[in-house]
Amino acid sequence: MSEPTGAARRRGPFKVGDQVQLTDPKGRHYTFTLEAGKNFHTHKGSFPHDELIGAPEGSVVRTTGNVAYLALRPLLPDYVLSMPRGAAVVYPKDAGQILAFADIFPGARVVEAGVGSGSLSSFLLRAIGDQGMLHSYERREDFAEIAQQNVERYFGGPHPAWQLTVGDLQDNLSDTEVDRVILDMLAPWECLEAVSKALVPGGILCCYVATTTQLARTVESIREIGGFNEPTAWESMIRNWHIEGLAVRPDHRMIGHTGFLLTARRLADGVEPPMRRRRPAKGAYGEDYSGPNADGGSPR
């Protein structure tokens, strides 16, 4: 049985072509690709790549300036934060939430709109495996090229489960019987009609948006179009902790707001979603509201 795509690059001694992440005594990271005969240079000296080729992961190398560096393969969260960018990347904390709450499983058929720099695509491909299907749509050709290069660099070549299309999802979507749809774009509400037809009953729609106005319009549009259960929305934040003997305290910096996530599940054809029991507060839809139900109708 052949190994899954990219698995051989994740274990064993370092080989030519492997990505290496060095950590210096201050915790700073440096990522490079191993090449025979090359040298790695820093302001603290240099060392030959050949010193790491064939060495086990977790080795320590010293530069000509006698500074020690820990050598490990970068984890996927490390890789996506250091890879070349066209658009902003989906942060690992959000990618992890998407994998969990959109219930991405091995063999899943997934449609993604808004590839950006390929961060989320890499997480999705690793989760669905070679037997799954990820069809990614990106409006901008330059972003698509950068994303393709980043994904192929991580997996060591083209991934058999990935198809990348340049163009708008709502104009080009031909996939059917899709298990999951992930929308990372400015106006996900524009794609709701198309993705509702592509998703299987019980399938999950997951949207990643940056602002509260995008979040509100997306949720109201999902309610208006019907065919989905009541959306769930949230955000996540990460705060590291400093631990040194009895000095245990939160770090002064944290990864705060990066975006909002929301999920909704596709209902069976012809089924009306149950009526919401909670009524919105009086004034929840102000005079300047122009979204769904702007004509005064009662929202579901």
Long-range contacts (C-beta under 8 A, 24 or more apart in sequence): 4-129, 4-130, 5-125, 5-130, 5-155, 5-156, 5-157, 5-159, 5-160, 5-161, 6-126, 6-154, 6-155, 6-156, 6-159, 8-156, 9-73, 9-155, 9-156, 10-73, 11-57, 12-57, 13-54, 13-55, 13-56, 13-57, 14-52, 14-53, 14-54, 14-55, 14-56, 14-57, 14-59, 14-71, 14-73, 15-53, 15-54, 16-53, 17-156, 18-73, 19-73, 19-74, 19-79, 19-153, 19-154, 20-52, 20-71, 20-72, 20-73, 20-74, 21-71, 21-72, 21-73, 21-74, 21-78, 22-61, 22-69, 22-70, 22-71, 23-69, 23-70, 23-72, 24-67, 24-69, 25-67, 25-68, 29-74, 29-78, 29-82, 30-69, 31-74, 31-78, 31-79, 31-82, 42-67, 76-122, 76-123, 76-126, 76-154, 79-122, 79-154, 80-117, 80-118, 80-119, 80-122, 80-123, 80-150, 83-117, 83-118, 83-119, 83-150, 83-153, 83-154, 84-117, 84-146, 84-149, 84-150, 85-117, 85-146, 86-116, 86-117, 86-140, 86-142, 86-143, 86-145, 86-146, 86-147, 87-116, 87-117, 87-140, 87-143, 88-116, 88-117, 89-116, 89-117, 89-119, 90-116, 90-119, 90-120, 90-123, 90-184, 90-208, 90-259, 91-119, 91-255, 91-258, 92-123, 93-236, 93-237, 93-238, 93-255, 93-258, 94-208, 94-236, 94-258, 94-259, 94-261, 95-119, 95-120, 95-123, 96-123, 97-236, 97-261, 98-123, 98-182, 98-206, 98-208, 98-261, 99-123, 99-124, 99-127, 101-206, 101-261, 101-263, 102-180, 102-182, 102-204, 102-206, 102-263, 103-180, 103-204, 104-128, 104-180, 105-179, 106-131, 106-132, 107-131, 107-132, 108-132, 108-133, 108-179, 108-180, 109-133, 109-175, 109-177, 109-178, 109-179, 109-180, 110-134, 110-135, 110-178, 110-179, 110-180, 110-181, 110-182, 111-135, 111-136, 111-137, 111-169, 111-173, 111-175, 111-178, 111-180, 111-181, 111-182, 111-195, 111-198, 112-136, 112-137, 112-181, 112-182, 112-183, 112-184, 113-137, 113-138, 113-169, 113-181, 113-182, 113-183, 113-184, 113-185, 113-188, 113-191, 114-138, 114-183, 114-184, 114-185, 114-208, 115-143, 115-144, 115-147, 115-164, 116-143, 116-147, 116-184, 117-143, 117-146, 117-147, 117-150, 118-146, 118-147, 118-148, 118-149, 118-150, 118-151, 119-150, 120-182, 120-184, 121-147, 121-151, 121-162, 122-150, 122-151, 122-154, 122-155, 124-182, 125-151, 125-155, 125-159, 125-161, 125-162, 128-161, 129-161, 130-159, 130-160, 130-161, 131-161, 132-161, 133-161, 133-163, 134-159, 134-161, 134-162, 134-163, 135-163, 135-165, 135-175, 136-162, 136-163, 136-164, 136-165, 137-165, 137-166, 137-167, 137-168, 137-169, 137-172, 137-173, 138-164, 138-165, 138-166, 139-166, 139-167, 139-168, 140-166, 141-166, 169-194, 169-195, 170-194, 173-198, 178-203, 179-203, 179-204, 180-204, 180-205, 180-206, 181-205, 181-206, 182-206, 182-207, 182-208, 183-207, 183-208, 184-208, 186-214, 187-214, 188-214, 188-218, 189-217, 189-218, 189-221, 189-222, 192-221, 192-222, 192-225, 193-225, 196-225, 196-227, 196-228, 196-266, 199-266, 200-266, 201-266, 201-267, 201-268, 201-269, 202-265, 202-266, 203-265, 203-266, 204-263, 204-264, 204-265, 204-266, 205-263, 205-264, 205-265, 205-266, 206-261, 206-262, 206-263, 207-261, 207-262, 207-263, 208-259, 208-260, 208-261, 209-259, 209-260, 209-262, 210-258, 210-259, 210-260, 211-260, 212-260, 214-260, 215-260, 215-262, 216-291, 217-291, 218-262, 219-262, 220-291, 220-292, 220-293, 220-299, 221-291, 221-292, 222-264, 223-292, 223-299, 223-300, 224-292, 224-293, 224-299, 224-300, 226-272, 226-273, 226-300, 227-266, 227-267, 227-269, 227-271, 227-273, 228-264, 228-265, 228-266, 228-267, 228-273, 229-264, 229-265, 229-267, 229-273, 229-274, 230-264, 230-273, 230-276, 231-262, 231-263, 231-264, 232-262, 232-263, 232-264, 233-260, 233-261, 233-262, 234-260, 234-261, 234-262, 235-259, 235-260, 235-261, 236-261, 273-300, 275-300, 276-300
